[in-house]
């Protein structure tokens, strides 16, 4: 089995190297690696050139495209492997034996058209957030009513793209979601691999454009016939209601947090004002003491022969505070 691994990128020089190295470190060698660059304006190509010279990258395209899915379609057109896999810049394979694990599993079940594993989610600061364990294939349709199956989890036979076609460019965010539903409509054989295959870094286009993402997701679902039955429509409504309520709970919590922060700000502001008022009083007292001392020192009779005890005490206190001999 030969893998065609496709990475699309644009101006991702810093993040891309991690992705390329995760491919280079795979123990399974029957593979090709295709990188499609959207004519980057940074030093992406220069950073990739050594990997191209070493034979780690087999095909490198750098030219303008209309977006991520246009670039992915270009990668599909270049692929010669039996199985295609898409790995975005900044993402990486979970360990060095991912391809070997997938190939061994597929060898035991050659009838599979699409094999999908699990993924680790990481934030942009390099902290692992969670591991997504996807459901088994028989529960996938139910899962997809409200969730996504990341393409970083999918290994797909190249023949499916020849039959179904590439990604629909009318979708800016959900073209992979749409493609999966088109495949499901063809009755493809899916299998879940209970194994983490990729480290996915949050912050991509689908994470940052949630409203557009949901809009395209609903558009796909609305033209998928299994989701148009009365039971399926009722379930979709129920899930939408749950999502709405969850968002409302989130808004309420945000409101409470904002109120708590406002109250804390007011308390701190009041304490600051009190402290400032005290400081002003201390400063006024210090000025009075300074003026009094200056008056005493300028007086010819500043130190009388027989001062009263209170005057002597004040005089001594002032002298000490200024570091002067008594």
Buried (B, 14 or more C-beta within 10 A) or exposed (E): BBBBBBBBBBBBBEBBBBBBEBBBBBEBEEBBBBBBBBEBEEEBBEBBEEBBEEEBBBBBBBEEBEBBBBBBBBBBEBBEBBBBBBBBBBBBBBBEBBBBBBBEBBEEEEEBBBBBBBBBBBEEEEEEEEEBEBBEBEEBBEEBBBBBBBBBBBBBBBEBBEEBEBBBBEBBBBBBBBBBBBBBEEEBEBBBBEBBBBBBBEEBEBEEBEEBBBEBBEBBBEEBEEBEEEEBEEBBEEBBEEEEEEEEEEEEEEEEEEEEEEEEEEEEEEEEEEEEEEEEEEEEEEEEBEEEBEEBBEEEEEEEEEBEEEEBEBBEEBBEEEEEEE
